[in-house]
């Protein structure tokens, strides 16, 4: 039924098996679902990494429980999360021309002056109303 089984052997790690293409098709037809509807398992997951799974392949996971006994779940293999392409070297950030920085600083100081003059006029208005 399966191509490979778990290479990790530990009491807390359930048995993982890769399903063949024929078994996968039969299972999906039997359940009446598409592979994208299954939960995912990463291609680089430690439990299946040694089996060299392909993206889209189905994994049968057999778990043991004291309450329910043995039960089976299925996962679809998704692209490896940890195997990203190497990052390209970061280019030097382009420095902003001095003129643009100066213009922004001047505009900010002008805005601050307008705010402070508006605040002064409001204080005068409030002060005259109190009297």
C-alpha positions as MATLAB code, in Angstrom:
seq = 'XXXXXXXXXXXXXXXXXXXXXXXXXXXXXXXXXXXXXXXXXXXXXXXXXXXXXXXXXXXXXXXXXXXXXXXXXXXXXXXXXXXXXXXXXXXXXXXXXXXXXXXXXXXXXXXXXXXXXXXXXXXXXXXXXXX';
ca = [
       0.000    0.000    0.000;
       2.779    2.448    0.718;
       6.119    3.367   -0.804;
       7.975    4.151    2.413;
       7.430    4.348    6.124;
       8.705    6.498    8.989;
      12.441    6.693    9.463;
      12.042    8.371   12.875;
      11.456    5.813   15.583;
      10.243    7.237   18.862;
       7.302    6.358   21.074;
       5.771    9.814   20.599;
       6.155    9.920   16.795;
       3.293    8.200   14.964;
       3.963    5.971   11.949;
       4.127    7.943    8.688;
       3.770    6.258    5.296;
       3.935    7.767    1.813;
       1.064    6.590   -0.349;
       1.601    5.580   -3.955;
      -0.129    7.591   -6.663;
      -2.709    4.833   -7.214;
      -3.465    4.546   -3.484;
      -3.774    8.322   -3.216;
      -6.248    8.509   -6.112;
      -8.307    5.644   -4.671;
      -8.397    7.264   -1.212;
      -9.433   10.674   -2.547;
     -12.169    9.085   -4.649;
     -13.382    7.030   -1.666;
     -13.502   10.105    0.592;
     -14.977   12.277   -2.162;
     -12.448   15.076   -1.690;
      -9.589   16.796   -3.526;
      -6.005   16.752   -2.240;
      -6.089   20.508   -1.532;
      -8.816   19.851    1.053;
      -6.490   17.767    3.227;
      -4.372   19.262    6.011;
      -0.749   19.891    5.036;
       2.570   18.481    6.171;
       5.788   20.246    5.215;
       8.180   18.471    2.880;
      10.981   19.070    5.393;
       9.028   17.718    8.390;
      11.443   15.518   10.400;
       9.036   12.567   10.376;
       9.001   12.327    6.563;
      12.203   14.070    5.485;
      14.097   10.779    5.090;
      11.440    9.427    2.718;
      12.077   12.193    0.144;
       8.418   13.061   -0.405;
       7.262   15.029   -3.434;
       4.947   18.036   -3.153;
       1.340   16.858   -3.553;
       2.016   13.321   -2.407;
      -0.215   11.973    0.383;
       1.037   10.751    3.748;
      -0.843    8.237    5.890;
      -0.254    8.835    9.608;
      -1.239    6.056   12.008;
      -1.580    7.219   15.604;
      -2.182    5.229   18.762;
      -4.384    6.461   21.563;
      -5.467    4.867   24.833;
      -8.937    6.271   24.345;
      -9.608    5.438   20.702;
      -7.031    2.769   19.980;
      -5.421    3.176   16.577;
      -6.625    5.781   14.094;
      -5.460    7.037   10.731;
      -5.183   10.592    9.384;
      -3.958   11.816    6.014;
      -1.845   14.810    5.046;
      -0.833   16.303    1.710;
       2.840   17.188    1.354;
       3.412   20.909    0.833;
       6.552   22.774   -0.182;
       9.320   22.770    2.382;
       9.179   25.723    4.720;
      12.818   25.698    5.750;
      14.331   25.107    2.307;
      14.245   28.602    0.896;
      16.427   29.826   -1.926;
      19.564   31.560   -0.677;
      19.051   35.262   -0.264;
      20.799   37.545   -2.691;
      23.307   39.932   -1.142;
      21.614   43.106   -0.055;
      22.432   46.063   -2.217;
      23.623   49.242   -0.598;
      20.751   51.502    0.252;
      20.636   54.490   -1.988;
      21.315   57.621   -0.035;
      18.751   60.353   -0.360;
      20.010   63.521   -1.936;
      20.698   66.230    0.607;
      18.317   68.643   -1.107;
      15.290   66.389   -0.573;
      16.121   65.940    3.112;
      16.526   69.692    3.558;
      13.188   70.361    1.830;
      11.417   67.899    4.117;
      13.004   69.452    7.210;
      12.017   72.935    6.069;
       8.426   71.827    5.378;
       8.222   70.209    8.808;
       9.476   73.332   10.575;
       7.001   75.483    8.609;
       4.170   73.173    9.653;
       5.316   73.380   13.287;
       5.338   77.177   13.120;
       1.798   77.210   11.723;
       0.630   74.887   14.487;
       2.216   76.984   17.204;
       0.748   80.250   15.809;
      -2.681   78.568   15.648;
      -2.280   77.433   19.243;
      -1.357   80.976   20.339;
      -4.438   82.439   18.656;
      -6.661   79.816   20.284;
      -5.145   80.601   23.687;
      -5.852   84.266   23.146;
      -9.485   83.500   22.209;
      -9.974   81.274   25.258;
      -8.278   83.847   27.505;
     -10.547   86.639   26.275;
     -13.664   84.527   26.884;
     -12.708   83.858   30.502;
     -12.675   87.540   31.378;
];
